[in-house]
Amino acid sequence: MPKLEQMKPRPPDLKALEELPGKKREIEVLGSFTSYWEYGPSDARWLIVAAHGYRGEHHGLEPVIAHLPGVRVIVPDMPGFGESSPLIEAPHSIAGYVDWLEAFLDQLHVLGKAVLLGHSFGSIIASQAVSTGLNTPGMILMNPIAISGVKGPKRFSTWLTVKFYRTAAKLPERLAKRMLGNWAVVQFMSVILAKTKDRALRKWIHQEHHRYFNNFSDSRTVSEAFEASVSQNVGDVAEKIGVPTLLIAAELDDITPISANYALAKTIPNAKIVVLERVGHLIHYEQPELAAEAITEFLDGLGSQ
């Protein structure tokens, strides 16, 4: 269970993205007008389709994608977040998002070809999909939610978060959106999750959260997705995951303790775990180069099987 060598933190260099062939597209899936972005060469050996974290969008994974120049990556804004509209033909539950993900892959004709990548909330969706038979050559879980979020290291903070979202769900839309998008709330979340001591990187992380964290369609969708995020976890289906799986875990993750991720790696039949030290729940922001290095090594291993 290797630990990659720590690198000096700094704001990610995204100039490499400008050199990657990329385009934005839109497709209707289960009533959601799903916007998605393609990066990398169309004839790449490997294709990754990624599911981002709760209240995130495609931008959040770009720091990692910037270091995967030889890989084709597709990242949709999940329904109700970013530029994608909410689901109409399915609820915003884990089962609903799983149905959407499978339909999305099917409509793009990449079922069985695309490696799944799930970050945080996306790790729950990806693992649930694979455990119920979604065809993929492999799966990558970054900051996986190995156990219930309410059982994580910061239980009091989690309890407050649950109360916060459930209170917002009871408010009229205008008040709910104001509460959910409050600057202080976003800043508190960002300060808690960021572990780097590098001032420039912390400043950039906070800017990114304020820029994208409130890009959601409506308070109902946000509330439904939050309830989904605390209702299930990767550990629920670990024994049913039958594909090669890479766990990219963080030593200081406040959502899932590292001990739970080690246990998860032992439970998934064919799993490898890479642990990044002195990093928390924001691997994609704090150590994207190391995450990309682990992903590249994983893909190379898949190719040799």
C-alpha positions in Angstrom: 0.0 0.0 0.0 2.3 2.7 -1.2 2.4 6.3 -0.2 3.5 8.7 -3.0 6.2 11.2 -2.3 4.8 14.5 -1.1 5.3 17.5 -3.4 5.4 21.1 -2.5 1.8 22.5 -2.6 1.0 25.3 -5.0 -2.0 26.5 -7.1 -2.4 24.0 -9.9 -1.0 25.0 -13.3 -3.9 24.7 -15.7 -2.1 26.0 -18.8 -1.8 22.4 -19.9 -5.6 22.2 -20.4 -5.2 24.7 -23.2 -3.1 22.2 -25.1 -5.6 19.4 -24.7 -8.2 19.0 -27.4 -11.5 19.6 -25.6 -15.1 20.6 -26.2 -18.4 21.1 -24.4 -21.4 19.1 -25.4 -24.9 18.5 -24.1 -27.2 15.5 -24.1 -30.6 14.8 -22.6 -30.5 12.0 -20.0 -33.6 11.0 -17.9 -35.0 14.5 -18.5 -31.8 16.3 -17.5 -30.1 18.4 -20.1 -26.6 17.2 -19.1 -23.7 19.3 -20.0 -20.4 17.5 -20.3 -16.8 18.3 -21.3 -14.4 16.2 -23.2 -10.6 16.5 -22.8 -7.7 14.8 -24.4 -7.2 13.0 -27.8 -10.2 11.2 -29.3 -8.0 8.2 -30.2 -6.5 7.8 -26.7 -6.0 4.3 -25.5 -7.9 5.0 -22.3 -11.2 6.8 -21.7 -12.2 8.0 -18.2 -15.7 9.2 -17.4 -15.7 11.0 -14.1 -18.4 11.8 -11.5 -17.6 14.8 -9.4 -18.3 15.5 -5.7 -21.3 17.0 -4.0 -22.0 20.6 -5.1 -19.1 20.4 -7.4 -18.9 20.5 -11.2 -16.5 19.6 -14.0 -14.1 22.5 -13.2 -13.1 20.8 -9.9 -11.4 17.8 -11.6 -9.6 19.9 -14.2 -6.4 20.2 -12.1 -6.1 16.4 -12.3 -7.0 16.2 -16.0 -4.3 18.7 -16.8 -1.8 16.0 -15.8 -3.4 13.3 -17.9 -2.5 14.6 -21.4 -2.6 11.1 -23.1 -6.0 10.1 -21.7 -9.4 11.0 -23.0 -11.6 12.2 -20.1 -15.3 13.0 -20.1 -16.7 15.0 -17.1 -20.4 15.8 -17.0 -21.9 18.3 -14.6 -24.1 16.0 -12.7 -27.9 16.7 -12.9 -28.8 19.8 -10.9 -25.3 21.1 -10.6 -23.1 23.3 -12.8 -24.7 23.7 -16.2 -26.9 20.6 -16.0 -30.6 20.7 -15.3 -32.2 18.5 -12.6 -33.4 15.0 -13.3 -37.0 14.7 -14.4 -37.4 10.9 -14.8 -35.6 9.8 -11.7 -35.1 11.2 -8.1 -31.9 12.8 -7.0 -31.1 9.7 -4.9 -28.1 7.3 -5.3 -30.3 5.0 -7.3 -31.4 7.9 -9.5 -27.9 9.1 -10.2 -26.8 5.5 -10.9 -29.6 5.2 -13.5 -28.5 8.5 -15.0 -24.8 7.5 -15.1 -25.6 4.2 -16.9 -27.9 6.0 -19.3 -25.3 8.7 -19.9 -22.6 6.1 -20.7 -25.0 4.1 -22.9 -26.0 7.2 -25.0 -22.3 8.0 -25.5 -21.7 4.4 -26.6 -18.9 3.9 -24.1 -20.4 1.3 -21.8 -17.7 -1.3 -21.2 -15.0 1.0 -22.6 -14.8 3.8 -20.1 -13.0 3.6 -16.8 -15.1 5.2 -14.1 -13.7 7.8 -11.7 -15.7 9.0 -8.8 -14.6 11.8 -6.4 -16.3 11.9 -2.9 -20.0 11.8 -3.6 -19.2 10.6 -7.0 -17.4 7.6 -5.4 -20.7 6.4 -3.9 -22.5 6.7 -7.3 -19.7 5.0 -9.2 -19.3 2.1 -6.8 -23.1 1.5 -6.6 -23.2 1.4 -10.3 -20.4 -1.1 -10.6 -21.8 -3.2 -7.8 -25.1 -3.6 -9.7 -23.5 -4.7 -12.9 -22.4 -1.6 -14.8 -19.8 -2.7 -17.4 -16.4 -1.0 -17.0 -12.8 -2.2 -17.3 -11.9 -0.5 -14.0 -12.8 2.1 -11.4 -10.9 4.9 -9.6 -12.3 6.3 -6.4 -10.7 9.6 -5.2 -11.4 10.6 -1.6 -13.8 7.6 -1.4 -16.7 7.7 1.1 -15.8 4.4 2.7 -18.2 4.7 5.6 -21.2 6.8 6.5 -20.4 10.5 6.5 -22.1 10.8 9.9 -19.5 8.4 11.4 -16.5 10.3 10.1 -13.7 12.0 12.2 -15.6 15.3 12.5 -18.9 14.1 13.8 -20.0 17.4 15.4 -19.3 19.3 12.2 -21.1 16.6 10.2 -24.1 16.9 12.6 -24.2 20.6 12.1 -24.0 20.1 8.3 -26.9 17.7 8.4 -29.0 20.2 10.5 -28.1 23.0 8.1 -29.2 21.2 5.0 -32.4 19.8 6.5 -33.3 23.3 7.8 -32.7 24.8 4.3 -35.0 22.1 2.8 -37.9 23.4 4.8 -37.5 27.0 3.7 -39.1 28.8 0.7 -36.8 28.7 -2.4 -35.6 32.2 -2.2 -34.6 31.9 1.5 -33.2 28.5 1.0 -30.9 29.5 -1.8 -29.8 32.5 0.2 -29.0 30.3 3.1 -27.2 27.6 1.0 -25.2 30.2 -0.9 -24.2 32.3 2.1 -20.6 33.5 1.7 -19.7 32.6 5.3 -21.1 29.1 4.9 -19.0 28.4 1.8 -15.9 29.9 3.4 -16.3 27.8 6.5 -16.6 24.7 4.5 -13.5 25.6 2.4 -11.4 26.5 5.5 -12.3 23.2 7.2 -11.5 21.0 4.2 -8.3 22.6 3.1 -5.3 21.1 4.8 -2.4 22.8 3.0 -0.3 25.4 4.8 0.6 27.1 1.6 -1.1 30.5 1.6 -1.3 30.8 -2.1 -2.9 27.4 -2.6 -5.4 28.0 0.3 -6.4 31.3 -1.3 -6.9 29.7 -4.7 -8.9 26.8 -3.1 -11.2 29.3 -1.4 -11.7 31.3 -4.6 -12.6 28.1 -6.5 -15.2 27.1 -3.9 -16.8 30.6 -4.0 -16.7 30.5 -7.8 -18.3 27.1 -8.3 -19.9 25.8 -5.1 -23.1 27.7 -5.6 -23.7 26.6 -9.2 -26.7 24.5 -8.5 -30.2 24.6 -10.0 -32.5 24.8 -6.9 -32.6 24.1 -3.2 -34.8 21.0 -3.6 -32.2 19.3 -5.8 -29.4 20.2 -3.4 -31.3 18.9 -0.4 -32.2 15.6 -2.1 -28.6 15.1 -3.3 -27.3 15.8 0.2 -29.7 13.3 1.8 -28.4 10.8 -0.9 -24.8 11.6 0.1 -25.3 10.6 3.7 -27.7 7.7 3.0 -25.1 5.3 1.5 -21.4 4.7 1.1 -18.8 2.7 -0.8 -18.5 0.3 2.1 -22.1 -0.8 1.6 -21.3 -2.5 -1.7 -17.5 -3.1 -1.4 -17.7 -6.9 -1.6 -19.8 -6.7 -4.8 -17.3 -4.6 -6.7 -15.9 -7.0 -9.3 -13.6 -4.8 -11.3 -10.0 -3.6 -10.6 -10.3 -0.6 -8.4 -7.9 2.1 -7.4 -8.5 4.0 -4.1 -6.7 7.4 -3.9 -7.1 8.2 -0.2 -6.0 11.1 1.9 -4.3 10.9 5.3 -6.2 13.8 6.8 -9.6 13.3 5.2 -12.3 14.8 7.5 -15.1 12.9 5.8 -13.6 9.4 5.9 -10.8 8.3 8.3 -7.8 6.7 6.6 -8.3 3.6 8.7 -11.7 3.1 7.0 -10.1 3.4 3.6 -7.5 0.8 4.4 -10.4 -1.5 5.5 -12.2 -0.7 2.3 -9.2 -1.7 0.3 -9.1 -5.1 2.0 -12.8 -5.6 1.4 -13.0 -4.9 -2.3 -11.8 -8.1 -4.0 -9.4 -6.5 -6.5 -8.3 -3.1 -5.0 -5.2 -1.1 -4.7 -4.9 1.9 -2.3 -2.6 4.9 -2.7 -2.4 7.2 0.3 -1.4 10.9 0.0 0.0 12.3 3.2 -0.8 15.7 4.7 -3.8 16.0 2.4 -7.5 16.1 3.2 -10.7 15.8 1.2 -9.5 18.0 -1.5 -6.9 15.8 -3.3 -8.0 17.2 -6.6 -7.0 20.7 -5.5 -4.1 20.1 -3.2 -2.2 17.2 -5.0 -3.6 16.8 -8.5 -0.2 15.8 -9.9 0.1 12.9 -7.5 -3.5 11.9 -8.2 -2.8 11.9 -11.9 0.4 9.9 -11.3 -1.5 7.2 -9.4 -4.2 7.1 -12.1 -1.6 6.7 -14.9 0.0 3.9 -13.1 -3.3 2.2 -12.6 -4.2 2.5 -16.2 -0.9 1.1 -17.2 -1.6 -1.9 -15.0 -5.0 -2.4 -16.6 -3.3 -2.5 -20.0 -1.0 -5.2 -18.9 -3.7 -7.5 -17.7 
